[in-house]
Amino acid sequence: MSGKKILHDLVVLKNEHLNKWHFILELQAPELLPQFLPGQFVQVLVKDSPSTFLRRPFSIHGFDPVKNTIRLLIQIKGEGTSHLSLLREGDKLNVMYPLGNSFTLPSGKNVLLVGGGCGVAPLLFLARWLKEQDVKVTILTGWKRKEDIFEKDVYLQCGEVLVTTENGSEGEMGMVTSHTIFKSDRTFDRIYCCGPDRMMKAVAHMAKRKGIDCEVSLENTMACGFGVCLCCITPTNHGNQRVCMEGPVFSTKELGW
């Protein structure tokens, strides 16, 4: 998605720790935010983190045009995200936006959203957006254990919620791709998916067998966020594409999955 990229110091309104691995930053802009779409992302500058040289990309987890805020769901993985997890109310965070393209509306009114772990990051914004368009939403999420699960009640406000855990502590036991919904006769007008590549490819193959359109949000490593460094290239039917510009959302048909 083309257009002017904005650099702003956003103010931290809230840092909500969901569990020991995940937290949500609610950030308010000094000027009116653009009309974000589900699937788009931002690039965050992590200050005072010696090993974090490049901006970090994060999907838009939530967007509130009334409060003029965005929400970022972040998983603690290294020094950069650990530093972000310590931010307090009133702190400022330099953010570049809006970046990337977005998910598209389905031709029908019945969709399935599939997320694995922190891959659920763009799906809440998507689920709320689809609900506003009178689309029936089913959300399937996969986790390692019950303790990892967060915001289930929030997703329930958008539609039916299904869960898998690898140890069987909640929902169906196994990987998200082994859920019985994929073996049932239920069908959908589109499947939206975000998570590890292996999981997304498995979902894409099942969607293909059922003749269901599928869109995925890729998580390639990004450095610049606006198509200059070419770090995030992915092969498609139209040649190599920049995930930060032509993506991060792609049709699985375009990816050849």
C-alpha positions as CSV (number, residue, x, y, z in Angstrom):
1,M,0.0,0.0,0.0
2,S,1.5,3.3,-1.1
3,G,1.2,6.6,0.6
4,K,3.0,8.9,3.0
5,K,4.7,7.2,5.9
6,I,4.3,9.1,9.2
7,L,6.9,9.2,12.1
8,H,5.4,10.1,15.4
9,D,6.3,9.9,19.1
10,L,3.2,8.1,20.4
11,V,2.3,8.2,24.1
12,V,1.9,5.0,26.1
13,L,-1.6,5.1,27.7
14,K,-1.4,1.5,29.0
15,N,1.0,-1.4,29.1
16,E,-1.2,-4.5,29.8
17,H,0.7,-7.7,30.7
18,L,-1.4,-10.7,29.6
19,N,0.9,-13.4,30.9
20,K,4.7,-13.8,31.3
21,W,5.2,-13.9,27.6
22,H,2.8,-11.3,26.1
23,F,1.7,-7.7,26.6
24,I,-0.3,-5.1,24.9
25,L,0.8,-1.5,24.4
26,E,-2.0,1.1,23.9
27,L,-0.6,4.1,22.2
28,Q,-2.1,7.5,21.5
29,A,-1.0,9.8,18.6
30,P,-0.4,13.6,18.9
31,E,-2.3,14.1,15.6
32,L,-5.3,12.3,14.0
33,L,-4.4,8.8,13.0
34,P,-5.0,7.5,9.5
35,Q,-7.8,5.0,8.9
36,F,-5.9,1.8,9.6
37,L,-7.1,-1.4,8.0
38,P,-6.7,-4.9,9.5
39,G,-3.5,-6.5,8.4
40,Q,-1.5,-3.3,8.4
41,F,1.5,-2.9,10.7
42,V,3.9,-0.3,12.2
43,Q,7.6,-0.2,12.8
44,V,8.8,0.7,16.3
45,L,12.1,2.3,17.3
46,V,13.4,0.6,20.5
47,K,15.6,3.2,22.3
48,D,18.2,2.5,24.9
49,S,18.5,-1.1,23.7
50,P,22.2,-1.6,22.6
51,S,21.5,-4.8,20.6
52,T,18.3,-3.5,18.8
53,F,19.6,-1.6,15.8
54,L,16.6,-1.8,13.6
55,R,13.0,-0.9,14.0
56,R,10.7,-3.8,15.0
57,P,7.5,-4.5,13.0
58,F,4.2,-5.2,14.9
59,S,0.7,-5.9,13.5
60,I,-2.1,-3.5,14.5
61,H,-4.0,-5.5,17.2
62,G,-6.6,-2.8,17.7
63,F,-7.5,0.7,16.4
64,D,-9.8,3.2,18.1
65,P,-10.5,6.3,16.0
66,V,-12.4,7.9,18.8
67,K,-9.6,7.7,21.3
68,N,-7.1,8.1,18.5
69,T,-5.2,5.0,19.7
70,I,-3.7,1.8,18.4
71,R,-2.9,-1.4,20.3
72,L,0.1,-3.6,19.7
73,L,0.3,-7.2,20.9
74,I,3.9,-8.0,21.6
75,Q,5.6,-11.3,22.5
76,I,8.7,-11.1,24.7
77,K,11.5,-12.7,22.6
78,G,14.7,-10.8,23.1
79,E,16.3,-7.6,24.4
80,G,14.2,-5.3,22.2
81,T,10.8,-6.7,23.2
82,S,11.9,-7.0,26.8
83,H,12.7,-3.4,26.8
84,L,9.3,-2.5,25.4
85,S,7.6,-4.6,28.1
86,L,9.0,-2.2,30.7
87,L,7.4,0.9,29.2
88,R,5.1,2.9,31.6
89,E,2.2,5.2,31.2
90,G,3.3,8.5,29.8
91,D,6.4,7.1,28.1
92,K,6.9,7.9,24.4
93,L,7.6,5.4,21.6
94,N,8.7,6.5,18.1
95,V,6.5,4.7,15.6
96,M,6.4,4.7,11.7
97,Y,3.0,4.0,10.0
98,P,0.8,3.1,8.1
99,L,2.7,0.2,6.6
100,G,1.7,-2.7,4.4
101,N,-1.6,-3.8,2.7
102,S,-4.6,-5.3,4.4
103,F,-7.0,-8.3,4.4
104,T,-9.9,-8.1,2.0
105,L,-13.6,-8.6,2.5
106,P,-14.9,-12.0,1.5
107,S,-17.5,-12.5,-1.3
108,G,-19.7,-14.3,1.2
109,K,-20.7,-13.8,4.9
110,N,-19.1,-16.8,6.7
111,V,-15.4,-16.9,7.5
112,L,-12.8,-18.7,9.5
113,L,-9.9,-17.0,11.2
114,V,-6.9,-19.2,12.2
115,G,-4.1,-18.0,14.5
116,G,-1.2,-19.7,16.1
117,G,0.4,-18.2,19.2
118,C,1.4,-14.6,18.7
119,G,0.1,-15.0,15.2
120,V,-3.3,-14.0,16.5
121,A,-1.9,-10.4,16.7
122,P,-3.8,-9.0,13.6
123,L,-6.9,-11.2,14.0
124,L,-8.7,-9.3,16.7
125,F,-8.8,-6.1,14.6
126,L,-9.8,-8.2,11.6
127,A,-12.6,-10.0,13.5
128,R,-14.1,-6.7,14.7
129,W,-13.9,-5.2,11.3
130,L,-15.6,-8.2,9.7
131,K,-18.3,-8.2,12.3
132,E,-19.0,-4.5,11.5
133,Q,-19.5,-5.7,7.9
134,D,-22.1,-8.3,9.1
135,V,-19.8,-11.2,8.4
136,K,-20.2,-14.3,10.6
137,V,-16.8,-15.0,12.2
138,T,-15.4,-18.2,13.6
139,I,-12.0,-17.9,15.3
140,L,-9.7,-20.9,15.8
141,T,-6.6,-20.3,17.9
142,G,-3.8,-22.8,18.8
143,W,-1.6,-22.7,21.9
144,K,1.0,-24.8,23.7
145,R,-0.9,-24.8,27.0
146,K,-3.9,-23.2,28.7
147,E,-1.7,-20.7,30.5
148,D,-0.7,-19.2,27.1
149,I,-4.3,-18.3,26.2
150,F,-5.3,-14.6,26.4
151,E,-8.3,-12.4,25.4
152,K,-10.6,-15.3,24.7
153,D,-13.5,-13.2,26.1
154,V,-12.7,-10.4,23.8
155,Y,-12.8,-12.7,20.8
156,L,-16.1,-14.2,21.9
157,Q,-17.6,-10.7,21.4
158,C,-16.8,-11.1,17.7
159,G,-18.0,-14.7,17.1
160,E,-17.5,-18.4,17.8
161,V,-14.2,-19.2,19.4
162,L,-12.4,-22.6,19.1
163,V,-9.2,-23.5,20.8
164,T,-6.5,-26.2,20.6
165,T,-3.7,-26.7,23.1
166,E,-0.7,-29.0,22.5
167,N,-1.1,-30.6,25.9
168,G,-4.9,-30.8,25.9
169,S,-5.3,-28.5,28.9
170,E,-8.0,-26.5,27.1
171,G,-10.1,-27.2,24.0
172,E,-9.0,-29.9,21.6
173,M,-5.6,-31.5,22.1
174,G,-3.1,-31.1,19.3
175,M,-1.9,-28.5,16.8
176,V,-4.3,-25.9,15.5
177,T,-4.2,-27.6,12.1
178,S,-5.5,-30.9,13.6
179,H,-8.8,-29.3,14.9
180,T,-11.9,-31.3,13.9
181,I,-13.3,-28.3,12.1
182,F,-11.0,-29.1,9.2
183,K,-12.4,-32.7,9.1
184,S,-16.0,-31.7,9.4
185,D,-18.4,-30.8,6.6
186,R,-18.4,-27.1,7.6
187,T,-17.4,-24.7,4.9
188,F,-16.5,-21.1,4.8
189,D,-16.4,-18.3,2.2
190,R,-12.8,-17.5,3.1
191,I,-10.1,-18.4,5.6
192,Y,-7.7,-15.8,7.1
193,C,-4.6,-17.1,8.8
194,C,-1.5,-15.8,10.6
195,G,1.2,-17.7,12.4
196,P,4.3,-19.8,11.7
197,D,4.8,-20.5,8.0
198,R,4.5,-24.3,8.5
199,M,1.1,-23.8,10.1
200,M,-0.1,-21.3,7.5
201,K,0.9,-23.7,4.6
202,A,-1.0,-26.6,6.2
203,V,-4.1,-24.4,6.5
204,A,-3.7,-23.2,3.0
205,H,-3.5,-26.8,1.7
206,M,-6.7,-27.7,3.6
207,A,-8.4,-24.6,2.2
208,K,-7.3,-25.5,-1.3
209,R,-8.7,-29.1,-1.0
210,K,-12.1,-27.6,0.0
211,G,-12.0,-24.9,-2.6
212,I,-11.9,-22.1,-0.1
213,D,-10.1,-18.8,-0.7
214,C,-7.4,-18.2,1.8
215,E,-5.4,-15.1,2.8
216,V,-2.3,-15.2,5.0
217,S,-0.3,-12.6,6.8
218,L,3.4,-13.3,6.4
219,E,5.9,-12.6,9.2
220,N,9.1,-12.3,7.2
221,T,12.0,-10.4,8.8
222,M,11.7,-6.7,8.0
223,A,14.4,-4.0,8.4
224,C,13.2,-0.8,6.8
225,G,9.4,-1.4,6.5
226,F,9.0,0.6,3.2
227,G,10.5,-1.6,0.5
228,V,14.1,-0.3,0.2
229,C,16.3,-2.9,1.9
230,L,14.7,-5.9,0.2
231,C,15.2,-8.1,3.4
232,C,11.6,-9.4,3.3
233,I,11.3,-10.7,-0.2
234,T,9.0,-13.6,-0.8
235,P,8.5,-15.6,-4.1
236,T,5.0,-15.3,-5.7
237,N,3.3,-16.2,-9.0
238,H,4.2,-12.6,-10.1
239,G,7.9,-12.8,-9.1
240,N,9.5,-11.8,-5.9
241,Q,7.4,-9.4,-3.8
242,R,8.3,-7.2,-0.8
243,V,6.3,-8.4,2.2
244,C,6.4,-4.9,3.8
245,M,4.9,-3.2,0.7
246,E,3.0,-5.7,-1.5
247,G,2.2,-7.7,1.7
248,P,2.1,-8.7,4.5
249,V,-1.2,-10.1,3.4
250,F,-1.2,-12.4,0.4
251,S,-3.7,-14.8,-1.2
252,T,-2.3,-18.3,-0.9
253,K,-3.0,-18.8,-4.6
254,E,-0.6,-15.9,-5.3
255,L,2.0,-17.6,-3.1
256,G,1.5,-20.9,-5.0
257,W,0.7,-22.7,-1.7
